Amino acid sequence: MEDLLSKTEQAFAWVPQWLVGLGLVAGAIAVALFVYGIAAKIIKRALRMRWPAVTLFLQRVSGPARLAICLVAVALVLPLAPLNDVLREQLRHFFVVAVIALIGWITVRAVDMGAARYLQRFRLDTDENFLARKHVTQVRVFKRVIDTLIVIIAVSTALMTFESFKQYGVSLFASAGAAGLIVGLAARPLLSNLIAGVQIAITQPIRIEDAVIIENEWGWIEDIASTYVVVRLWDWRRMVVPLSYFIERPFQNWTRDSQSLIGAITLHVDYCTDVSRIRQRLEQAVRESKLWDGAVVNLQVIEASPRSIELRALVSARSAPQAWDLRCEIREKLLTSIREEMPEAFPRERAMISPRLADFGDTFEHGDKRSSPVAARAHS
């Protein structure tokens, strides 16, 4: 090996030493990546049918594995490279930073794989998915909080390997307090959202796929990130809300304890309406509907104004979208039934019209009571 290196040095004596060293490092990295690619293909072909989990694991850790094998190759070649002390120290420092990044990367992938493995037993595409939404919410929030902390720790550790950043950090923490106060104020939104994420994961005021009303908008919780929540609105828009919002401000959660909801339908009808017939038609309509869950159906007179009475029908469904569709369906059927079978039930205006006194001339002035309208009606 030493003879080979000496002959190589004699053949490339005209090349600068630092360039030879960098060439050796680059060549070692290229050889390591080539070897990894061949080994990965062989392992995948050999274990694809018998051990699919191993193949999936290799796919998930392909990035950290490439970085690890490159670092091993650089560590083996670096002592043999003809480099000066300055360049060797810089490469050693780069090696340390790369190792820190590798450890952080592997830790993040391990957390992701553990979370994915745990969530395989839960399904969100079922009607009764309360337990699944609970666990998915907790795991996703905790995973993203842990990922954020791992990244922060890894970046901080890597920066502390630089002497300039280390001195800056020491001077910052040893200052009078003004700089620390500024940094604390700047980091307050991030820290408050991280703490809110932990609170949401523990107390769970919201879960994945919960139906909520927020800022007068109705939608579903689509994603809970480390600092924000994505709400999928009913018209496919997306509303992005900070995590701290759900801790500090009120909102409506329609599926907090169960998926089932009660929908209300209001109708204004005339005083002469046969309410019992409308109640019978309501019960018949919900029995014919596939959206009704068979739990609640009711019709009540809840208000009476001078011109009409107000009816409220209550029907239940298995979920918020089905409750909305059921309300629309029942409302349409009741209006059709009233129009075709009970047209007298539609609200109408009533007025009592009497003639003007001037139309009777001097009748009232002469005191002829029998000729007055009231007397005439009484006489008749």
Beta strands, then each sheet from edge to edge (+ up, - down):
strand 1: 211-214
strand 2: 217-224
strand 3: 228-233
strand 4: 238-242
strand 5: 252-253
strand 6: 261-269
strand 7: 292-304
strand 8: 309-317
sheet 1: 4+ 3- 2+ 1- 5+
sheet 2: 6+ 8- 7+
end
